Amino acid sequence: MKNNEQYKKIVSFFSSLILLAALAADFMYIWYEYYSDAIVLPFYRRGNWVVILIYVILTMIFFKAYGGLTMGYLKRTDMLYSQAISMVAVNIITYFQISAIGRDFMKVFPMFIMTATDLIIIALWIAANNKIYLKLYPPRKLIIIYGSRNAETLTNKMSRREDKYMICESINIHEDMDKIKSEILRFDGAIICDITGQTRNDIIKYCFENSKRIYISPKISDIIIRGGTDINLFDSPLLLCRNSGLSFEQRLFKRIFDIVVSVIGLIILSPFMLIIAAAIKIDDGGSIIYKQKRLTINGKEFFVYKFRSMIPNAEKNGVPQLATGSDSRITRVGKFLRKCRLDEIPQLFNIIKGDMSVVGPRPERPELTEKYEREMPEFKFRLKVKAGLTGYAQVTGVYDTTPYDKLKMDLMYIERYSMVMDLRIILMTIKTMISPGEMNSEADKEKY
């Protein structure tokens, strides 16, 4: 496996190239057979190649956003789902592009045929790719080294990926250090979970010295350091952690982006909003919009707007109560709205007002924030940016993501912020909205 490891990127590159070539060939056939000569002024040579090149670039962008070309990273079902969504999106965009070129709505049936063929190509590629990957890169044998907290949660999560990880042993950090080091040498790598200070540094250096892979469950301080900037003071390297949230330029461009996206979103979604409003009113005759006090940047309080998905006075006793998937307080219409996250649409008005951003940590209630801060003083760090309609924790988390892990993901977003990251999270949110199972139950957990 060690010998094969050095070729992983090359194998992944050529594997991806084969898939892109097959999809491009499928589009090329459809383009030449049904569309090229049907437009008013047909393209020749370079024009045709430009259309094909645009199709390939679009495919790469969507695959990149959804992780569709990350060999061995996603499970087979997740990869199939990601690539299927990518191809449907690319083919819809391409159809409108072809119609714009042809100055009329072109025949749509060939695009259906192409999409069906694309899905067959993707399924065959994933099946072959999985066999090759498991042959070249069998699951790594790992030892987990844990501290004061039990590492059971992390172990269970990694055990779900039997194709990638095989946790063979666990050992407490309070064991003899020589024994821990000798155990590390028996495996392909080590998982470090909840180990403090100098001891963790010693193990990391020991693994580095012996070329052993390390998986580290990061602390809050690790995430802050990762967001630092490399600088040199004469001949001394330094890491600069500004710890001030987003810069003025980042906030300015993010605000412009927020306004543009929310206005466009309201224009596109306004017919659906009218239908949702009517459905809520017909269902039980209660109010359409529900508002609730939440926190945004610097702990500022604001009222978040939602389509009402629960019965009126769902919290009569005034005590915050997390909703569950089988909560009797959720209305019939509310169940559908929550599943597809459509109840969040009115927050586009919060974004226009400046209370929220399109992307950012989800806003919490003051009472729950106070509770979390008693357990995790660092929880207030996520208030260095505006709350968001969607966030990194929402598109990467699953049904059992803990508040502490969600905090880590929110801080990762803040420390690694970029406009490209915002766009990727928006695309991932679309996938999450139509995903079955785990991802939607994460949304249910946070709504109350």
TAMOCOR-V996202 format. One record per helix or strand of 2 or more residues. SS is the DSSP state (helix for helix, strand for strand). FROM is the first residue (numbers start at 0). TO is the last residue. If there is no record, write none. Layout:
# TAMOCOR-V996202
ss-><SS & SS>
from-><FROM & FROM>
to-><TO & TO>
This chain:
# TAMOCOR-V996202
ss-><helix & helix & helix & helix & helix & strand & helix & strand & helix & strand & helix & strand & helix & strand & strand & helix & strand & helix & strand & helix & helix & helix & strand & helix & helix & strand & helix & helix & helix & helix>
from-><1 & 7 & 45 & 75 & 108 & 139 & 151 & 164 & 176 & 188 & 196 & 212 & 219 & 228 & 235 & 247 & 288 & 296 & 300 & 331 & 341 & 346 & 355 & 365 & 376 & 386 & 391 & 402 & 418 & 437>
to-><4 & 34 & 65 & 101 & 135 & 145 & 158 & 171 & 183 & 192 & 208 & 215 & 225 & 232 & 239 & 283 & 294 & 298 & 306 & 338 & 343 & 352 & 358 & 374 & 383 & 389 & 395 & 414 & 432 & 445>
